[in-house]
Amino acid sequence: MAENKTLPLLPLRGMMIFPYMMIHLDAGRERSMAALEQAMVEDREIMLTAQLDAEVDEPTRKDLYMVGTVAEIRQLVKMPGGTIRVLVEGQCRAIIRDYRELETYAEVEVEEFPDPVDTSMEMEALTRAVIHQFEEWVRLSKKIPPETLVSVAIMDDAGRLADLIASHLNLKLETRQELLAAIPVHDRLETLYQILTRELEILKLEQKIGNKVRRQMDKIQKDYYLREQIKAIREELGDKDGRTEEIETARSLLKAGDYPDLVRRVVEKELRRLEGMNNMNAETSVIRNYVDCLLDLPWTNASEDNVDLAEAEKILNRDHYGLEKVKDRILDYLAVHKLAQDKTAPILCLVGPPGVGKTSLAASVARATGRKFVRASLGGVRDEAEIRGHRRTYVGAMPGRIIEGIRNAGTCNPVFLLDEVDKLDMDYRGDPSAALLEVLDPAQNRTFSDHYVELPFDLSHVLWIVTANNLGNIPRPLRDRMEIITLSSYTEIEKLEIAKRYLVARQRGQNGLSAKDIRFGAGVLAEMIASYTRESGVRELERIIGRACRKAARRIVEGAEKPIRISKKNLTDFVGKPKFLDTKASRKPQIGVVTGMAWTEVGGTILPTEVAVLKGKGKLILTGQLGDVMQESAQAGLTYIRSQSDRLNLPQDFYEKDDIHIHLPEGAVPKDGPSAGITMATAMVSALTQRKVRSDVAMTGEITLRGTVLPIGGLKEKVLAAYREGMKTIILPKDNEKDIEDIPASVRDKLEFVPVESMDQVLKTALM
């Protein structure tokens, strides 16, 4: 018989409770805690019902299911943080008939529905069917202990049985609420039977999928077992894991090729090791790579040299303008090789500023000699293994750049270019320059040993060409093994010829133009050289020509009439304003200002030197980032002036009352070298005696305390730089007079050279 009660309401989020269930609940909402406290004050009964939406914090009647469970509070504990943990036990189903919102909690009037006892045969049959389905579900799911089945089987209350089974099933909230709302026991059992039947079908489907996956895994294991059996059969037949064909191929190559006996023995040994190894052994791939490397190396395969000197000279002259010394040296080598073919090849070191054709010259040498060309850039290399290779015990080991280059060339006598050898570095992994000693030593490179190959390889037939910008950065032991050939800066005449013969045609082709599309007028290229470039090589000149070609290409695309003509008048429209409007020679003679000359890695340059005399205490001030050598030259120059103060009509104590400030402009650029002694001394004499210095004079040379002028290096580079700056007279040490003949006649004829032995001669020429 249904009864009506008025009870506090506790809404549940994401869950619901069946009758006869005992569960812990945590309440944190204020109205929920107030409802629990009110229930404890009364008869410890409370109405539990689930929310339709668990996200609602303050539910009202429309947010709740109307069927819930009347529960008894068995235990209530207040937890830290202000929440309440309560142990409740469901009593019976109930329907909310009335809902009232009080000040602190919600109160509902409920109608209870206790389960009646039904002993009919239909109910017993339905109960047995549900129990049977549940037992099957427990057997398949294996999620519930067998003890639960015992408690279910002995239960004679059909309603309680249905609720107990429903509480063990992992069902959605809506399905659980559907079972709770089924108040008649008969309807509840039918609904539960349908749910169990559906769950069983899902479990059987999961079991089917699991069996299928297991069968697939069994198949994989079976295939693995069969493959292992095939391996065993192949081993019995002499075919070890399918490697027979690969090993036989290697043996046929070894038999057909011309290999040294030592190489044959090592390859055969490695192949026998490979035959006896399991394919799972990680060393098999190492042996395969090693054998491939040995078979790929051209131990005796040499390309035939082109010994036609006339044809070789024609190729060299066609590819490069000038560079007569290098061409003569190559032709000398070819002549010697024609007479004595078994002699070792030379090791040439081309030293010069960037852009003068060192790298491209090596490629031309390869064409002229008919050899393969290999290039290895050494700039920034700091690991010795880059040269000698890695030990095969390391993971990812490979040959060094030398052996790999020979391997790629396919011949044992290519032209091998080692580019930028002066930019080698070193660290804790070794010194690459030391590893090059064996490569570039004619007495040792017949038996060069790479760490990966571990067999001597003959490098004596390789024509080595090494390039560098600065000879001083090459270690002396390495430099001693090479024949040094210096490539100097290009003169304006040489640049003009190079531009006409090579640069214009190359830039036309790179920018999609033909000779009919663009025309350079008379004097345009010379104007580019004079007003837009002041470099030793021709790279910047080629960039200027390329810029003009790109502008012409754009005009053609926009519909301009062909050909596009570039003249001296419209040159600025194509390449912009000139960078060098006039030379420093156009300035007037000044006091304390002298033009020196210096050599750098990128060629020669002028070194303007300024001196100012100030009242002070005899200090010598040096600015402009001068190195130790230049500072010592300044001190030596000042000592010379002090010793010659009577001849120069200077007061005996001038160095005590005056400060002398020497400055070299472009202070951000470090400067050092032994060739600025007479320059700084001349500038100091000019400033102290108030005599002007000729503006068309450039000078170079070191000074001693007695005024002797010592010889210097790099005269040709320095003179060409001074010539580009418009100088007319060159003061140089007497001992360097023999180097004047190295300067191109086109420049030499336009300059006056004044060889000097002492500072008296320097001052006589430079001071006005």
PEQUILIN-V161278 format. One record per residue. N is the residue number from 1. RES is the residue in three letters. PHI is phi in radians with two decimals (none if undefined). Layout:
BEGIN
N,RES,PHI + N,RES,PHI
END
This chain:
BEGIN
1,MET,none + 2,ALA,-1.19 + 3,GLU,-2.19 + 4,ASN,-1.82 + 5,LYS,-2.36 + 6,THR,-1.91 + 7,LEU,-2.34 + 8,PRO,-1.15 + 9,LEU,-1.89 + 10,LEU,-2.07 + 11,PRO,-1.23 + 12,LEU,-1.94 + 13,ARG,-1.78 + 14,GLY,1.21 + 15,MET,-2.72 + 16,MET,-2.61 + 17,ILE,-2.17 + 18,PHE,-1.49 + 19,PRO,-1.00 + 20,TYR,1.28 + 21,MET,-1.46 + 22,MET,-2.09 + 23,ILE,-2.63 + 24,HIS,-1.56 + 25,LEU,-2.20 + 26,ASP,-1.92 + 27,ALA,-1.99 + 28,GLY,-2.16 + 29,ARG,-1.33 + 30,GLU,-1.09 + 31,ARG,-1.22 + 32,SER,-1.18 + 33,MET,-1.15 + 34,ALA,-1.15 + 35,ALA,-1.12 + 36,LEU,-1.13 + 37,GLU,-1.12 + 38,GLN,-1.15 + 39,ALA,-1.13 + 40,MET,-1.17 + 41,VAL,-1.19 + 42,GLU,-1.52 + 43,ASP,-1.89 + 44,ARG,1.15 + 45,GLU,-1.76 + 46,ILE,-2.57 + 47,MET,-1.64 + 48,LEU,-1.91 + 49,THR,-2.52 + 50,ALA,-1.49 + 51,GLN,-1.45 + 52,LEU,-1.15 + 53,ASP,-2.21 + 54,ALA,-1.20 + 55,GLU,-1.39 + 56,VAL,-1.32 + 57,ASP,-1.45 + 58,GLU,-2.16 + 59,PRO,-1.25 + 60,THR,-2.02 + 61,ARG,-1.06 + 62,LYS,-1.23 + 63,ASP,-1.67 + 64,LEU,-2.12 + 65,TYR,-1.28 + 66,MET,-1.44 + 67,VAL,-1.80 + 68,GLY,-2.46 + 69,THR,-2.30 + 70,VAL,-1.43 + 71,ALA,-2.18 + 72,GLU,-1.87 + 73,ILE,-1.45 + 74,ARG,-1.60 + 75,GLN,-2.69 + 76,LEU,-2.40 + 77,VAL,-2.29 + 78,LYS,-1.50 + 79,MET,-1.69 + 80,PRO,-1.03 + 81,GLY,1.70 + 82,GLY,1.64 + 83,THR,-1.57 + 84,ILE,-2.18 + 85,ARG,-1.85 + 86,VAL,-2.26 + 87,LEU,-1.81 + 88,VAL,-2.11 + 89,GLU,-2.28 + 90,GLY,-1.18 + 91,GLN,-1.86 + 92,CYS,-2.84 + 93,ARG,-1.28 + 94,ALA,-2.73 + 95,ILE,-1.96 + 96,ILE,-1.33 + 97,ARG,-1.71 + 98,ASP,-2.53 + 99,TYR,-2.26 + 100,ARG,-2.30 + 101,GLU,-1.61 + 102,LEU,-1.56 + 103,GLU,-1.15 + 104,THR,-1.97 + 105,TYR,-2.70 + 106,ALA,-1.78 + 107,GLU,-2.16 + 108,VAL,-2.25 + 109,GLU,-1.78 + 110,VAL,-2.07 + 111,GLU,-1.98 + 112,GLU,-1.43 + 113,PHE,-2.35 + 114,PRO,-1.17 + 115,ASP,-1.32 + 116,PRO,-1.34 + 117,VAL,-1.61 + 118,ASP,-2.14 + 119,THR,-1.89 + 120,SER,-1.25 + 121,MET,-1.14 + 122,GLU,-1.09 + 123,MET,-1.15 + 124,GLU,-1.14 + 125,ALA,-1.14 + 126,LEU,-1.16 + 127,THR,-1.12 + 128,ARG,-1.08 + 129,ALA,-1.09 + 130,VAL,-1.14 + 131,ILE,-1.08 + 132,HIS,-1.07 + 133,GLN,-1.11 + 134,PHE,-1.18 + 135,GLU,-1.06 + 136,GLU,-1.11 + 137,TRP,-1.12 + 138,VAL,-1.12 + 139,ARG,-1.12 + 140,LEU,-1.38 + 141,SER,-1.37 + 142,LYS,1.00 + 143,LYS,-1.78 + 144,ILE,-2.17 + 145,PRO,-1.17 + 146,PRO,-1.06 + 147,GLU,-1.06 + 148,THR,-1.14 + 149,LEU,-1.10 + 150,VAL,-1.12 + 151,SER,-1.17 + 152,VAL,-1.29 + 153,ALA,-1.15 + 154,ILE,-1.56 + 155,MET,-1.41 + 156,ASP,-1.86 + 157,ASP,-1.58 + 158,ALA,-1.12 + 159,GLY,-1.15 + 160,ARG,-1.13 + 161,LEU,-1.04 + 162,ALA,-1.09 + 163,ASP,-1.17 + 164,LEU,-1.13 + 165,ILE,-1.12 + 166,ALA,-1.06 + 167,SER,-1.19 + 168,HIS,-1.51 + 169,LEU,-1.46 + 170,ASN,-1.56 + 171,LEU,-1.99 + 172,LYS,-1.19 + 173,LEU,-1.07 + 174,GLU,-1.13 + 175,THR,-1.20 + 176,ARG,-1.10 + 177,GLN,-1.18 + 178,GLU,-1.10 + 179,LEU,-1.17 + 180,LEU,-1.16 + 181,ALA,-1.36 + 182,ALA,-1.39 + 183,ILE,-1.24 + 184,PRO,-1.10 + 185,VAL,-1.12 + 186,HIS,-1.05 + 187,ASP,-1.11 + 188,ARG,-1.15 + 189,LEU,-1.16 + 190,GLU,-1.11 + 191,THR,-1.09 + 192,LEU,-1.14 + 193,TYR,-1.09 + 194,GLN,-1.09 + 195,ILE,-1.12 + 196,LEU,-1.12 + 197,THR,-1.06 + 198,ARG,-1.12 + 199,GLU,-1.10 + 200,LEU,-1.14 + 201,GLU,-1.10 + 202,ILE,-1.12 + 203,LEU,-1.10 + 204,LYS,-1.11 + 205,LEU,-1.14 + 206,GLU,-1.07 + 207,GLN,-1.11 + 208,LYS,-1.12 + 209,ILE,-1.10 + 210,GLY,-1.09 + 211,ASN,-1.12 + 212,LYS,-1.11 + 213,VAL,-1.10 + 214,ARG,-1.12 + 215,ARG,-1.10 + 216,GLN,-1.11 + 217,MET,-1.11 + 218,ASP,-1.10 + 219,LYS,-1.14 + 220,ILE,-1.07 + 221,GLN,-1.12 + 222,LYS,-1.12 + 223,ASP,-1.08 + 224,TYR,-1.07 + 225,TYR,-1.09 + 226,LEU,-1.14 + 227,ARG,-1.10 + 228,GLU,-1.11 + 229,GLN,-1.14 + 230,ILE,-1.09 + 231,LYS,-1.05 + 232,ALA,-1.11 + 233,ILE,-1.13 + 234,ARG,-1.12 + 235,GLU,-1.11 + 236,GLU,-1.13 + 237,LEU,-1.49 + 238,GLY,1.61 + 239,ASP,-1.85 + 240,LYS,-1.52 + 241,ASP,0.99 + 242,GLY,1.28 + 243,ARG,-1.55 + 244,THR,-1.04 + 245,GLU,-1.10 + 246,GLU,-1.12 + 247,ILE,-1.19 + 248,GLU,-1.14 + 249,THR,-1.09 + 250,ALA,-1.09 + 251,ARG,-1.18 + 252,SER,-1.19 + 253,LEU,-1.11 + 254,LEU,-1.12 + 255,LYS,-1.25 + 256,ALA,-1.39 + 257,GLY,-1.44 + 258,ASP,-1.73 + 259,TYR,-2.00 + 260,PRO,-1.10 + 261,ASP,-1.05 + 262,LEU,-1.10 + 263,VAL,-1.15 + 264,ARG,-1.05 + 265,ARG,-1.12 + 266,VAL,-1.18 + 267,VAL,-1.13 + 268,GLU,-1.07 + 269,LYS,-1.08 + 270,GLU,-1.17 + 271,LEU,-1.16 + 272,ARG,-1.14 + 273,ARG,-1.11 + 274,LEU,-1.13 + 275,GLU,-1.12 + 276,GLY,-1.53 + 277,MET,-1.69 + 278,ASN,-1.33 + 279,ASN,-1.12 + 280,MET,-1.35 + 281,ASN,-1.22 + 282,ALA,-1.15 + 283,GLU,-1.35 + 284,THR,-1.08 + 285,SER,-1.17 + 286,VAL,-1.12 + 287,ILE,-1.15 + 288,ARG,-1.03 + 289,ASN,-1.10 + 290,TYR,-1.14 + 291,VAL,-1.10 + 292,ASP,-1.04 + 293,CYS,-1.11 + 294,LEU,-1.11 + 295,LEU,-1.31 + 296,ASP,-1.39 + 297,LEU,-1.19 + 298,PRO,-1.45 + 299,TRP,-1.06 + 300,THR,-2.27 + 301,ASN,-1.43 + 302,ALA,-2.09 + 303,SER,-1.42 + 304,GLU,-1.41 + 305,ASP,-1.27 + 306,ASN,-1.51 + 307,VAL,-1.74 + 308,ASP,-1.44 + 309,LEU,-1.09 + 310,ALA,-1.11 + 311,GLU,-1.18 + 312,ALA,-1.11 + 313,GLU,-1.13 + 314,LYS,-1.10 + 315,ILE,-1.15 + 316,LEU,-1.11 + 317,ASN,-1.19 + 318,ARG,-1.24 + 319,ASP,-1.45 + 320,HIS,-2.44 + 321,TYR,-1.71 + 322,GLY,1.43 + 323,LEU,0.91 + 324,GLU,-1.13 + 325,LYS,-1.09 + 326,VAL,-1.16 + 327,LYS,-1.11 + 328,ASP,-1.07 + 329,ARG,-1.16 + 330,ILE,-1.15 + 331,LEU,-1.15 + 332,ASP,-1.06 + 333,TYR,-1.10 + 334,LEU,-1.11 + 335,ALA,-1.14 + 336,VAL,-1.15 + 337,HIS,-1.13 + 338,LYS,-1.18 + 339,LEU,-1.49 + 340,ALA,-2.40 + 341,GLN,-1.29 + 342,ASP,-1.57 + 343,LYS,-1.40 + 344,THR,-1.27 + 345,ALA,-1.39 + 346,PRO,-1.33 + 347,ILE,-2.09 + 348,LEU,-1.74 + 349,CYS,-2.05 + 350,LEU,-1.60 + 351,VAL,-2.00 + 352,GLY,3.13 + 353,PRO,-1.18 + 354,PRO,-1.11 + 355,GLY,1.50 + 356,VAL,-1.72 + 357,GLY,1.72 + 358,LYS,-1.17 + 359,THR,-1.20 + 360,SER,-1.17 + 361,LEU,-1.14 + 362,ALA,-1.10 + 363,ALA,-1.12 + 364,SER,-1.16 + 365,VAL,-1.08 + 366,ALA,-1.09 + 367,ARG,-1.17 + 368,ALA,-1.18 + 369,THR,-1.64 + 370,GLY,1.31 + 371,ARG,-1.84 + 372,LYS,-1.23 + 373,PHE,-2.04 + 374,VAL,-2.23 + 375,ARG,-2.22 + 376,ALA,-2.29 + 377,SER,-1.50 + 378,LEU,-1.80 + 379,GLY,-1.07 + 380,GLY,1.45 + 381,VAL,-1.21 + 382,ARG,-2.28 + 383,ASP,-1.95 + 384,GLU,-1.06 + 385,ALA,-1.14 + 386,GLU,-1.11 + 387,ILE,-1.66 + 388,ARG,-1.62 + 389,GLY,1.54 + 390,HIS,-1.77 + 391,ARG,-1.16 + 392,ARG,-1.22 + 393,THR,-1.29 + 394,TYR,-1.49 + 395,VAL,-1.23 + 396,GLY,1.29 + 397,ALA,-1.12 + 398,MET,-2.66 + 399,PRO,-1.16 + 400,GLY,-1.30 + 401,ARG,-1.13 + 402,ILE,-1.19 + 403,ILE,-1.14 + 404,GLU,-1.13 + 405,GLY,-1.14 + 406,ILE,-1.08 + 407,ARG,-1.08 + 408,ASN,-1.20 + 409,ALA,-1.21 + 410,GLY,1.42 + 411,THR,-2.36 + 412,CYS,-1.59 + 413,ASN,-2.32 + 414,PRO,-1.35 + 415,VAL,-1.54 + 416,PHE,-1.89 + 417,LEU,-1.73 + 418,LEU,-1.79 + 419,ASP,-1.53 + 420,GLU,1.01 + 421,VAL,-1.22 + 422,ASP,-1.34 + 423,LYS,-1.87 + 424,LEU,-1.12 + 425,ASP,-2.09 + 426,MET,-2.63 + 427,ASP,-2.65 + 428,TYR,-1.13 + 429,ARG,-1.49 + 430,GLY,2.11 + 431,ASP,-1.92 + 432,PRO,-1.07 + 433,SER,-1.12 + 434,ALA,-1.20 + 435,ALA,-1.19 + 436,LEU,-1.31 + 437,LEU,-1.06 + 438,GLU,-1.24 + 439,VAL,-1.13 + 440,LEU,-1.79 + 441,ASP,-1.79 + 442,PRO,-1.01 + 443,ALA,-1.48 + 444,GLN,-2.10 + 445,ASN,-1.31 + 446,ARG,-1.20 + 447,THR,-2.23 + 448,PHE,-1.14 + 449,SER,-2.02 + 450,ASP,-1.52 + 451,HIS,-1.09 + 452,TYR,-1.40 + 453,VAL,-1.25 + 454,GLU,1.05 + 455,LEU,-2.33 + 456,PRO,-1.17 + 457,PHE,-2.11 + 458,ASP,-1.49 + 459,LEU,-1.82 + 460,SER,-1.24 + 461,HIS,-1.59 + 462,VAL,-1.33 + 463,LEU,-1.57 + 464,TRP,-1.49 + 465,ILE,-2.22 + 466,VAL,-1.96 + 467,THR,-2.08 + 468,ALA,-2.76 + 469,ASN,-1.58 + 470,ASN,-2.20 + 471,LEU,-1.12 + 472,GLY,-1.19 + 473,ASN,-1.51 + 474,ILE,-1.53 + 475,PRO,-0.97 + 476,ARG,-1.02 + 477,PRO,-1.07 + 478,LEU,-1.28 + 479,ARG,-1.12 + 480,ASP,-1.16 + 481,ARG,-1.60 + 482,MET,-2.11 + 483,GLU,-1.64 + 484,ILE,-1.46 + 485,ILE,-2.18 + 486,THR,-1.61 + 487,LEU,-1.81 + 488,SER,-1.54 + 489,SER,-1.17 + 490,TYR,-1.45 + 491,THR,-1.40 + 492,GLU,-1.10 + 493,ILE,-1.17 + 494,GLU,-1.14 + 495,LYS,-1.07 + 496,LEU,-1.11 + 497,GLU,-1.15 + 498,ILE,-1.11 + 499,ALA,-1.10 + 500,LYS,-1.18 + 501,ARG,-1.45 + 502,TYR,-2.17 + 503,LEU,-1.17 + 504,VAL,-1.11 + 505,ALA,-1.11 + 506,ARG,-1.16 + 507,GLN,-1.23 + 508,ARG,-1.06 + 509,GLY,-1.16 + 510,GLN,-1.20 + 511,ASN,-1.89 + 512,GLY,1.26 + 513,LEU,-1.96 + 514,SER,-2.05 + 515,ALA,-1.11 + 516,LYS,-1.44 + 517,ASP,-1.59 + 518,ILE,-2.47 + 519,ARG,-2.27 + 520,PHE,-1.71 + 521,GLY,-1.24 + 522,ALA,-1.12 + 523,GLY,1.43 + 524,VAL,-1.20 + 525,LEU,-1.12 + 526,ALA,-1.11 + 527,GLU,-1.16 + 528,MET,-1.06 + 529,ILE,-1.17 + 530,ALA,-1.36 + 531,SER,-1.85 + 532,TYR,-2.13 + 533,THR,-2.37 + 534,ARG,-2.43 + 535,GLU,-1.80 + 536,SER,-1.38 + 537,GLY,-1.68 + 538,VAL,-2.26 + 539,ARG,-1.17 + 540,GLU,-1.16 + 541,LEU,-1.09 + 542,GLU,-1.15 + 543,ARG,-1.15 + 544,ILE,-1.14 + 545,ILE,-1.11 + 546,GLY,-1.08 + 547,ARG,-1.11 + 548,ALA,-1.12 + 549,CYS,-1.14 + 550,ARG,-1.15 + 551,LYS,-1.10 + 552,ALA,-1.14 + 553,ALA,-1.06 + 554,ARG,-1.13 + 555,ARG,-1.13 + 556,ILE,-1.14 + 557,VAL,-1.10 + 558,GLU,-1.37 + 559,GLY,1.82 + 560,ALA,-1.22 + 561,GLU,-1.33 + 562,LYS,-1.54 + 563,PRO,-1.42 + 564,ILE,-1.44 + 565,ARG,-1.77 + 566,ILE,-1.90 + 567,SER,-2.12 + 568,LYS,-1.14 + 569,LYS,-1.29 + 570,ASN,-1.79 + 571,LEU,-1.06 + 572,THR,-1.14 + 573,ASP,-1.20 + 574,PHE,-1.75 + 575,VAL,-2.17 + 576,GLY,1.51 + 577,LYS,-1.29 + 578,PRO,-1.10 + 579,LYS,-1.46 + 580,PHE,-2.18 + 581,LEU,-1.32 + 582,ASP,-2.63 + 583,THR,-1.69 + 584,LYS,-1.21 + 585,ALA,-1.25 + 586,SER,-1.33 + 587,ARG,-1.28 + 588,LYS,-1.48 + 589,PRO,-1.00 + 590,GLN,-2.30 + 591,ILE,-1.53 + 592,GLY,1.35 + 593,VAL,-2.15 + 594,VAL,-2.27 + 595,THR,-1.69 + 596,GLY,-1.69 + 597,MET,-2.30 + 598,ALA,-2.45 + 599,TRP,-2.00 + 600,THR,-2.25 + 601,GLU,-1.13 + 602,VAL,-1.76 + 603,GLY,2.01 + 604,GLY,-1.40 + 605,THR,-2.73 + 606,ILE,-1.53 + 607,LEU,-2.29 + 608,PRO,-1.06 + 609,THR,-2.20 + 610,GLU,-2.08 + 611,VAL,-2.34 + 612,ALA,-2.23 + 613,VAL,-1.85 + 614,LEU,-2.23 + 615,LYS,-1.16 + 616,GLY,-3.04 + 617,LYS,-2.17 + 618,GLY,1.51 + 619,LYS,-1.49 + 620,LEU,-1.88 + 621,ILE,-1.79 + 622,LEU,-2.11 + 623,THR,-2.34 + 624,GLY,1.90 + 625,GLN,0.98 + 626,LEU,-1.51 + 627,GLY,-1.36 + 628,ASP,-1.08 + 629,VAL,-1.14 + 630,MET,-1.21 + 631,GLN,-1.14 + 632,GLU,-1.16 + 633,SER,-1.10 + 634,ALA,-1.13 + 635,GLN,-1.10 + 636,ALA,-1.14 + 637,GLY,-1.12 + 638,LEU,-1.15 + 639,THR,-1.11 + 640,TYR,-1.07 + 641,ILE,-1.11 + 642,ARG,-1.11 + 643,SER,-1.25 + 644,GLN,-1.95 + 645,SER,-1.08 + 646,ASP,-1.14 + 647,ARG,-1.14 + 648,LEU,-1.60 + 649,ASN,1.00 + 650,LEU,-1.90 + 651,PRO,-1.04 + 652,GLN,-1.08 + 653,ASP,-1.88 + 654,PHE,-1.09 + 655,TYR,-1.32 + 656,GLU,-1.64 + 657,LYS,-1.82 + 658,ASP,-2.08 + 659,ASP,-1.65 + 660,ILE,-1.94 + 661,HIS,-1.91 + 662,ILE,-1.82 + 663,HIS,-2.33 + 664,LEU,-1.96 + 665,PRO,-0.99 + 666,GLU,1.04 + 667,GLY,-1.11 + 668,ALA,-1.36 + 669,VAL,-1.77 + 670,PRO,-1.12 + 671,LYS,-2.34 + 672,ASP,-2.81 + 673,GLY,2.55 + 674,PRO,-1.67 + 675,SER,-1.91 + 676,ALA,-1.89 + 677,GLY,-1.10 + 678,ILE,-1.23 + 679,THR,-1.15 + 680,MET,-1.19 + 681,ALA,-1.14 + 682,THR,-1.11 + 683,ALA,-1.13 + 684,MET,-1.17 + 685,VAL,-1.07 + 686,SER,-1.07 + 687,ALA,-1.22 + 688,LEU,-1.31 + 689,THR,-1.68 + 690,GLN,1.03 + 691,ARG,-1.82 + 692,LYS,-1.32 + 693,VAL,-1.88 + 694,ARG,-1.04 + 695,SER,-1.45 + 696,ASP,-1.77 + 697,VAL,-1.92 + 698,ALA,-2.15 + 699,MET,-2.47 + 700,THR,-2.67 + 701,GLY,2.68 + 702,GLU,-1.68 + 703,ILE,-2.13 + 704,THR,-1.81 + 705,LEU,-1.14 + 706,ARG,-1.68 + 707,GLY,1.53 + 708,THR,-1.32 + 709,VAL,-1.69 + 710,LEU,-1.73 + 711,PRO,-1.23 + 712,ILE,-2.35 + 713,GLY,-2.00 + 714,GLY,1.19 + 715,LEU,-1.08 + 716,LYS,-1.04 + 717,GLU,-1.07 + 718,LYS,-1.16 + 719,VAL,-1.13 + 720,LEU,-1.11 + 721,ALA,-1.14 + 722,ALA,-1.14 + 723,TYR,-1.11 + 724,ARG,-1.12 + 725,GLU,-1.56 + 726,GLY,1.55 + 727,MET,-1.27 + 728,LYS,-1.98 + 729,THR,-2.18 + 730,ILE,-2.08 + 731,ILE,-1.71 + 732,LEU,-2.45 + 733,PRO,-1.10 + 734,LYS,-1.06 + 735,ASP,-1.22 + 736,ASN,-1.66 + 737,GLU,-1.11 + 738,LYS,-1.18 + 739,ASP,-1.44 + 740,ILE,-1.13 + 741,GLU,-1.18 + 742,ASP,-1.33 + 743,ILE,-1.38 + 744,PRO,-0.92 + 745,ALA,-1.04 + 746,SER,-1.10 + 747,VAL,-1.61 + 748,ARG,-1.05 + 749,ASP,-1.26 + 750,LYS,-1.73 + 751,LEU,-2.12 + 752,GLU,-1.85 + 753,PHE,-1.81 + 754,VAL,-2.10 + 755,PRO,-1.26 + 756,VAL,-2.27 + 757,GLU,-2.01 + 758,SER,-2.47 + 759,MET,-1.16 + 760,ASP,-1.05 + 761,GLN,-1.19 + 762,VAL,-1.10 + 763,LEU,-1.15 + 764,LYS,-1.09 + 765,THR,-1.46 + 766,ALA,-1.49 + 767,LEU,-1.52 + 768,MET,-1.53
END
